[in-house]
Amino acid sequence: MSLALLLDEDSQAKFLVNLLRAAGHDIRTINEAGIGGAADDVVLDYAAQQRRVLLTRNCNDFLDLHQSITTHFGILAVYQDAEPDKNMSYQAIAAAIGNLEASGVPMANQFIVLNQWNY
């Protein structure tokens, strides 16, 4: 199995990109797409046009967008804690995406907190 993912600016670290590609996912970063620095609604619209699930750490802004733009291919949100040792590592993010995908939970039009899939 694999997902078509668009990685937001805050989630396009080379190590994470390589982990996700090694896991078989079709990855595009917003820099690769030529929309680096674009407004969040442009990013979500691009993801929808390209039939990609968006991965972001910009949770609050994309939750607001999800509530107003309900047609998209899914938003995977990674929440960060004020204490860095509680944050998800890149390996944990890749594993959580695998867990979510294996579950069969539909992602289209959903705002999914990826932290809950880190087990």
C-alpha positions as CSV (number, residue, x, y, z in Angstrom):
1,M,0.0,0.0,0.0
2,S,1.1,3.6,-0.5
3,L,-0.3,7.0,-0.2
4,A,0.1,10.1,-2.4
5,L,1.2,12.7,0.1
6,L,1.9,16.4,-0.1
7,L,4.3,17.6,2.6
8,D,3.7,21.1,3.9
9,E,6.7,23.4,4.5
10,D,7.0,22.4,8.1
11,S,7.1,18.7,7.3
12,Q,9.4,18.4,4.3
13,A,12.6,17.5,6.1
14,K,14.8,15.4,3.8
15,F,15.1,12.6,6.3
16,L,11.3,12.3,6.6
17,V,10.8,12.5,2.9
18,N,13.3,9.7,2.4
19,L,11.6,7.6,5.1
20,L,8.2,8.0,3.5
21,R,9.6,7.3,0.0
22,A,11.4,4.2,1.3
23,A,8.0,3.0,2.7
24,G,6.6,3.2,-0.8
25,H,4.6,6.4,-0.5
26,D,4.3,8.9,-3.4
27,I,5.8,12.0,-1.9
28,R,5.8,15.6,-3.2
29,T,6.9,18.5,-1.0
30,I,5.4,21.9,-1.6
31,N,8.9,23.1,-2.6
32,E,9.0,20.4,-5.3
33,A,5.5,21.5,-6.4
34,G,6.7,25.1,-6.7
35,I,4.3,26.5,-4.1
36,G,6.7,27.1,-1.2
37,G,5.5,30.1,0.8
38,A,2.0,29.9,-0.6
39,A,-1.1,30.6,1.6
40,D,-2.6,27.5,3.4
41,D,-5.7,27.5,1.3
42,V,-3.6,27.4,-1.9
43,V,-1.6,24.5,-0.4
44,L,-4.8,22.6,0.4
45,D,-6.3,23.4,-3.0
46,Y,-3.2,22.1,-4.7
47,A,-3.3,18.9,-2.6
48,A,-6.9,18.4,-3.6
49,Q,-6.2,19.0,-7.3
50,Q,-3.3,16.5,-7.2
51,R,-5.4,14.0,-5.3
52,R,-2.9,14.0,-2.4
53,V,-3.3,13.8,1.4
54,L,-1.7,16.8,3.1
55,L,0.8,16.2,5.9
56,T,1.3,19.3,8.2
57,R,2.3,20.4,11.6
58,N,0.4,23.6,11.1
59,C,-2.6,22.0,12.8
60,N,-4.7,24.9,13.9
61,D,-4.7,26.7,10.6
62,F,-5.5,23.6,8.6
63,L,-8.2,22.6,11.1
64,D,-9.9,25.9,10.4
65,L,-9.5,25.4,6.7
66,H,-10.9,21.8,7.0
67,Q,-14.0,23.2,8.7
68,S,-14.6,25.7,5.9
69,I,-13.3,23.6,2.9
70,T,-14.7,20.2,3.4
71,T,-13.8,18.6,0.1
72,H,-10.1,17.4,0.1
73,F,-8.2,14.2,0.1
74,G,-7.4,14.4,3.8
75,I,-5.2,16.3,6.2
76,L,-2.8,14.5,8.5
77,A,-1.9,16.8,11.4
78,V,1.1,16.3,13.6
79,Y,0.7,18.2,16.9
80,Q,3.9,19.3,18.6
81,D,4.2,19.7,22.4
82,A,6.0,22.5,24.2
83,E,8.3,19.7,25.5
84,P,10.4,18.5,22.5
85,D,10.8,15.0,24.0
86,K,7.0,14.5,23.6
87,N,7.0,15.3,19.9
88,M,6.9,12.6,17.2
89,S,10.1,11.7,15.6
90,Y,10.3,11.3,11.8
91,Q,10.3,7.5,12.3
92,A,7.2,7.8,14.5
93,I,5.5,9.9,11.8
94,A,6.3,7.3,9.1
95,A,5.1,4.5,11.4
96,A,1.9,6.3,12.3
97,I,1.1,6.8,8.6
98,G,1.6,3.1,8.1
99,N,-0.6,2.3,11.0
100,L,-3.3,4.6,9.7
101,E,-3.1,3.3,6.2
102,A,-3.2,-0.4,7.4
103,S,-6.4,0.4,9.4
104,G,-8.3,1.2,6.3
105,V,-9.8,4.3,7.8
106,P,-10.9,6.6,5.0
107,M,-8.9,9.8,4.8
108,A,-10.8,11.8,2.2
109,N,-12.4,14.9,3.7
110,Q,-11.0,14.1,7.1
111,F,-8.8,16.0,9.5
112,I,-6.8,13.2,11.2
113,V,-4.5,13.8,14.2
114,L,-1.6,11.5,13.3
115,N,-0.3,11.5,16.9
116,Q,-3.1,9.2,17.8
117,W,-1.8,6.6,15.4
118,N,1.7,6.5,17.0
119,Y,1.7,3.1,18.7
